[in-house]
Amino acid sequence: MCTVIIARTPDNPWPLLLAGNRDEMAGRPWKPPGYHWPLAPGVVGGLDEAAEGSWLAINEHGVVATILNRTGTLGPASGKRSRGELVIEALDHADAVTAAEAMGHLHADAYRPFNLVVADNRDAFWLRSDGQAIRVVPIPEGVSMLTAGELNDPADPRIAAFLPRFRAAPLPDPAADDWTVWQALLARRVPEGVRDREAGLTFQLENGFGTRSSALIALPSMQRSGLSPIFLFSGGPPDREPYSPVLL
């Protein structure tokens, strides 16, 4: 993923909402969310066929994990493990607290720098790695945004332009299948030939790098036993491809 929005509202029937666009090179092969990992049978997520990890997935316990590259670290590096493995490893845990604690003890130098989000319907964490150490940071209540730098960083042009819009927007209503405003913001396309990323969250560059998919996830409150997690997926740029439910 290259842009993630997290809404934490503990008193809401849907206390955790997560949305994001995945930006990647056009030639990197992938598969849409599914049960792709025999050794992790309870995990549903998109499959990066090149490294067999994932950029976003959810497990049977309602824990969500998503990975983002940090600035200047696109692609693999010799001697480093794939960051997509971290998503699957995080989802080997039954709650976000345990997952974040375990992931925080990994050897950071085994991977290129990353931003990892791990969340459930009670807690959410940002794991920030500079390639030397991993810092575990609780994500605050309210609406937050993360790209290739720091959480809610006003110096990031995308965050400066779009976080106020997400915060001002009405929260999605997953029970009514109403994600209208969030979908529209995720689908805001950077005009062709424009290099400024603050112009939109969906884009395509001449070098082949661009928005490949989009996702929306909602986790229900523990007090709402009749509700199940919702996972919607767009298998292309969200201004061109509709979202469809993922079977959980």
N, C-alpha and C positions, 0 to 999 in steps of 0.2 A: 504494500500500500504506500501511497505517497501523500495522501491527505486523509486524516481521520478526525471525526467529530464525535465527542462523547458527551451525553447528557446524563447526569446523575441527580435524580429527584427521589429520595428515599420514601417519601409519603405517597408517591404516585403508584397507581396499579402497575405501571411499567417503569420501575426505578432505574433501569439502565437501557439507554438507547445508544446505539453505535452506528455510524455511517461512514463510508469512505469510498474514495476512488483509487483504483490501482493503476499506477503509471509504470510502463515497462517498454522495452524495445519490442518492435513488432515481430521480430523473428523468434522470440523466446517461446517455446511451446508450453501450453497449459491446458488444463481441463477444468470445467466448471465444478462447483461444489458437489461433493459426493463422499461416499465411504471408500476412500482410496487407499487406506493403510491397513493391511491385514494385522499388523502388530499393534494397531490402535483402533480396534473395531468400533469404538464409541465416538469417534471423531469424524465430523463432517466439515469439509472445507475444500477450497480450490486447490488443485494440484499443480505445482510447478514441475513439469515433466523433466526439465533439465537437471534438477537437483533432488526431486522427489519430496520436497517439503511443501510448505504452504505460506501464503501471505495473510490468510484469514481463515479461522476455523472455530468451531464450537464443539464441546463434548456433551456427553449424555447427562452430566451434572449441571449444565447451564453455565459453564465457564467459557469465556470467549478470549481468544488471543489473536493479535494482529501485529505484524512486523513492518517497520519502515526503515529504509536506509537513511543514514545521516549524510549531510552535504558532502559531495565529492567522493562517495564510496559506492557508486553504482556498479553492479556486476560482481563476479567472483574474483578471488585473488589466490594466487598460488600459496599453498600451505594453510589456507584458512577453510574452516568448515562453512557450509551453507547456512545463512541466517534463517532460511525457511525451516530448518530443523527445530529452531527454537519454539516455533508455534506448536508443533506436535509434542515437543517435550513439555511445554507448559501445560498442555491439556492432559497430561498424565496425572493430574491432580484434581481433587474433588471440589476445591474452592480456590478463590483468587488469592486469599491470604497465604495459603500453603504454597501455591504455585509461585507467587512472587518471591517468597522467602527462598525457595529452592533455586529459582533462576538467578537470584541475586548472588548466589555462591558459585556460579559457574566461572570458569576461567575466561575472562573477557578477551584475552589475546588470542583465543582460538577462533575468533570471528572478526570480520570487519565491523566498524562501529555501527550501532543500531539503536533504534527506538522501538521498544516492545511494550505493547499495552496488554494487560491481563485484567479481566474484570468478570464479576458475576453480579447477581442482583443485590448484593450487600456492599461490596468493596470494589475498588478499581485502582490500578497502579500503573505508573509509567516507569519502565526500566530503561535507564539511559546508559549506554555504553560508548565510551570514547576509544575503545580498543585496548584500554589499559585497566579500567575498573568499571564495575556496574553499580549504578546508584539506583536504589528503589525509592520512588517518590509517590505518595498517595495522590490520586487525582481528586481535586476538590468537588464538592457538590456544585451543581449548575452545569453550564455548557462550556466545554473546553475543546481546543483544537490543537492538533499536532501534525507537523509536516516533517521536514528533514533536519530540524533544529530543536529548539527548546519548546516546551509546552506553553501555549498561550503567549508566545513571544511577539510583542508588538513590532519588533524589528524585522520580522518575517513579512514580506509584502502580502502573501496570501492570507496570513493570519490577520494582519492589520486591516485588510479589505473585507474579509469574510466572517471573522469571528463576531464582530458586532451585528452582522446580519443574522447569523444563526441565533445569537442571544436575543435579538429583538423578535424573532419569528415565533409563532405559536409552536409549542411542542407537537410532534406528530402524535396521532391517535392510532396506535397499531390495531386496537380492537375494531376500529372502523375502517382499517386499511387506508388511513389518510396520512400520507407522508408528503403532501403536496409541496409545501414550501421548501422542505429539505431537499426533495428531489429536484426542484427548480434551481436551487443554489448549486447542487452538485453538478447539474447539467449546464451551468453557465459556461459557454465555450469561449476560449481565447480566439479572437478573430485571426484568420490566416495572415501570416506575415508579421503579427504582433508578438514581441518577445516578452512583454511584461506579464508575469504570471498572476499579478493581482487582477488582471482583466477577467479571469475565469478559473474554474477548477477542472474543466475538461479542455484538453488541448491535443495538438499533434504537431511535432516538430519535423523539419525536413530530414533529420538524421534517423528517423524511424521511431524515436521515443515519443510516447503519447499515452493517453488514457485508454486502457484495455477493458476495464470492467468497473462495476460499481456494486456496492452492497449496503443493505440496511438490516440491522439486527435489533430486536427488542426482547428483553428478558422480563418476565412477570415477577411480581412480588411473591414472596413466600406465603403471604396471607391469601393470595388468589389461587387456590388449588385447582380451579377449573381452567386456568390459562396455561398455555405452553409457549415456549420461546418461538419467535418468528424470525425467519431468515429469508430475505428477498434478495435476488441477484439479477443484475443486468449484465449480460454476456458481451457487452461492447460499450462504447461511450454512452453515458446515460442520456444524452440528448438525442440519441438515435435508436437505442435498444431499450425496450420496456423491461421492467422488473418482473420476475416470476418467483413464486414461492419455491424454496428448497425443502425437500422432504427430510424431516428430522426423525 
